[in-house]
Amino acid sequence: MEIRIGLANTPRELSFESDESADAVKSAVTDALEAGTSHLSFTDSKGNSFVVPTAAITFVEVGTDQSRRVGFVA
């Protein structure tokens, strides 16, 4: 699924594909913000790691678990 994270004072958002479920991502972000953790880390589907400061997070958009459809719709 695609994850997009908006960061304060940056013109672009961080966007990547993840193999984690939507619920796992939501709970990780919520837990980090509620606990006052200074950083949150993510790993994309290619194995790259991202460390995001929680104070700079403006929004987190979690895509759906559905795969893209291929073909024509009549």
Backbone bond lengths (Angstrom), bond angles and torsions (degrees), N, CA, C in turn:
res aa  C-N    CA-C-N  psi(-1)  N-CA   C-N-CA  omega(-1)  CA-C   N-CA-C  phi
1 M - - - 1.421 - - 1.512 109.51 -
2 E 1.311 116.35 156.43 1.464 120.71 -179.33 1.525 109.75 -91.19
3 I 1.314 115.42 137.41 1.459 122.12 176.82 1.524 107.44 -121.77
4 R 1.335 115.89 131.65 1.460 121.17 176.23 1.520 107.44 -123.30
5 I 1.326 116.46 132.16 1.455 122.30 -179.68 1.519 108.26 -125.12
6 G 1.325 115.72 122.32 1.453 120.90 175.82 1.515 109.85 -87.56
7 L 1.315 115.91 136.99 1.461 121.42 -178.85 1.520 110.00 -120.45
8 A 1.333 116.48 138.38 1.460 121.61 -179.81 1.522 110.47 -63.53
9 N 1.317 115.41 143.69 1.468 124.29 176.41 1.527 113.86 62.93
10 T 1.323 117.37 24.55 1.463 121.40 173.64 1.528 108.17 -129.98
11 P 1.326 117.46 138.59 1.466 119.51 -176.64 1.528 114.38 -75.33
12 R 1.317 117.94 -18.49 1.467 120.73 -177.97 1.514 109.99 -121.32
13 E 1.339 114.95 158.50 1.452 118.76 177.24 1.519 110.35 -100.19
14 L 1.319 115.90 161.31 1.454 122.99 176.32 1.523 107.12 -85.12
15 S 1.316 117.59 123.54 1.454 122.12 -176.75 1.525 109.48 -131.26
16 F 1.344 116.16 131.36 1.458 120.42 179.85 1.524 110.23 -158.53
17 E 1.322 115.77 162.66 1.461 122.95 177.08 1.521 109.03 -95.26
18 S 1.332 116.53 138.34 1.457 121.18 -178.66 1.526 110.19 -130.01
19 D 1.335 115.55 150.81 1.454 121.04 176.71 1.527 111.95 -91.50
20 E 1.343 117.63 -5.33 1.456 121.43 179.49 1.530 110.55 -74.45
21 S 1.337 116.16 156.49 1.457 120.08 178.30 1.528 110.07 -76.26
22 A 1.309 116.26 161.17 1.461 121.41 -179.98 1.526 110.57 -62.44
23 D 1.328 117.07 -39.64 1.463 120.41 -179.90 1.521 111.62 -65.51
24 A 1.328 117.67 -37.42 1.462 121.14 179.59 1.523 110.71 -66.21
25 V 1.316 117.80 -40.76 1.465 121.64 179.17 1.522 110.17 -67.40
26 K 1.332 116.94 -45.21 1.460 120.67 179.84 1.524 111.39 -61.04
27 S 1.318 116.71 -44.28 1.464 119.10 -178.65 1.529 111.58 -68.83
28 A 1.329 118.25 -35.90 1.460 121.00 178.06 1.526 111.12 -63.95
29 V 1.325 116.81 -43.12 1.465 121.02 179.67 1.525 110.13 -68.00
30 T 1.323 116.90 -46.23 1.460 120.92 -179.39 1.519 111.37 -61.91
31 D 1.323 117.39 -45.24 1.464 121.32 179.92 1.527 111.70 -62.60
32 A 1.324 116.83 -41.28 1.467 120.51 -179.55 1.527 111.30 -66.40
33 L 1.331 117.22 -40.50 1.459 120.22 -179.80 1.525 111.57 -70.28
34 E 1.331 116.82 -39.97 1.466 120.23 179.81 1.525 111.97 -69.68
35 A 1.326 117.52 -35.39 1.461 121.44 -178.10 1.527 112.39 -80.91
36 G 1.333 116.69 -12.10 1.462 119.79 -179.25 1.521 113.01 76.79
37 T 1.316 117.15 25.21 1.461 121.88 178.05 1.524 109.36 -63.73
38 S 1.318 117.07 141.40 1.467 119.68 -176.67 1.527 112.95 -78.24
39 H 1.345 117.96 -29.36 1.462 121.29 -178.21 1.520 110.66 -136.24
40 L 1.312 115.35 155.57 1.456 123.29 177.75 1.519 107.19 -132.73
41 S 1.319 117.89 134.80 1.468 119.43 -178.43 1.521 110.96 -115.54
42 F 1.330 114.62 145.20 1.461 123.12 178.07 1.518 108.62 -130.04
43 T 1.320 116.64 154.88 1.460 122.60 173.70 1.514 107.84 -126.77
44 D 1.342 116.85 129.29 1.455 119.67 -179.50 1.521 110.91 -85.07
45 S 1.318 115.88 179.40 1.465 121.43 -176.29 1.523 112.89 -69.41
46 K 1.342 117.78 -14.85 1.461 121.58 178.44 1.519 112.35 -94.69
47 G 1.342 117.41 -4.88 1.453 121.29 179.57 1.513 114.69 97.50
48 N 1.337 117.93 0.86 1.464 121.19 176.96 1.519 109.77 -74.31
49 S 1.321 117.15 143.83 1.462 121.98 179.63 1.518 110.34 -108.30
50 F 1.339 115.71 143.48 1.459 122.83 178.26 1.517 107.87 -127.82
51 V 1.324 116.96 130.17 1.457 122.92 175.63 1.522 106.68 -112.80
52 V 1.336 116.13 120.80 1.457 122.09 -174.57 1.526 109.13 -117.99
53 P 1.329 118.89 128.37 1.463 120.09 175.09 1.530 109.67 -71.63
54 T 1.314 117.15 127.38 1.465 120.31 -175.41 1.528 112.17 -66.45
55 A 1.314 118.02 -27.52 1.464 120.62 179.53 1.528 111.70 -66.50
56 A 1.334 118.11 -22.97 1.457 122.18 -177.37 1.531 113.27 -94.05
57 I 1.328 118.27 -5.73 1.466 120.88 -177.25 1.523 109.89 -72.83
58 T 1.341 115.94 124.75 1.463 120.49 176.54 1.521 111.27 -103.61
59 F 1.334 117.54 -33.44 1.464 121.03 174.48 1.517 109.14 -158.00
60 V 1.341 115.85 158.46 1.458 122.64 173.69 1.518 106.75 -132.59
61 E 1.323 116.41 121.64 1.458 122.00 178.23 1.520 108.44 -110.96
62 V 1.329 115.37 122.44 1.459 121.00 -179.43 1.519 107.52 -110.68
63 G 1.341 116.91 123.18 1.448 121.79 179.54 1.521 111.52 -74.29
64 T 1.302 115.80 178.65 1.456 121.25 179.78 1.518 110.82 -84.64
65 D 1.321 115.59 163.19 1.458 121.19 178.70 1.525 112.54 -82.05
66 Q 1.331 117.60 -3.84 1.459 121.22 -177.49 1.516 110.46 -73.94
67 S 1.331 115.67 141.20 1.453 120.07 176.59 1.537 109.06 -82.89
68 R 1.318 114.84 162.97 1.458 120.03 -179.71 1.522 109.90 -72.04
69 R 1.330 114.74 142.88 1.450 119.72 176.90 1.527 110.30 -84.61
70 V 1.299 115.72 144.94 1.447 121.05 179.04 1.519 107.65 -120.14
71 G 1.310 116.87 135.05 1.461 119.80 178.35 1.508 111.18 125.21
72 F 1.331 114.40 -171.62 1.452 121.48 -177.71 1.507 110.29 -109.53
73 V 1.323 115.45 145.89 1.464 121.25 177.46 1.518 106.80 -106.40
74 A 1.319 116.18 128.24 1.472 120.47 -179.10 1.485 112.44 -88.54
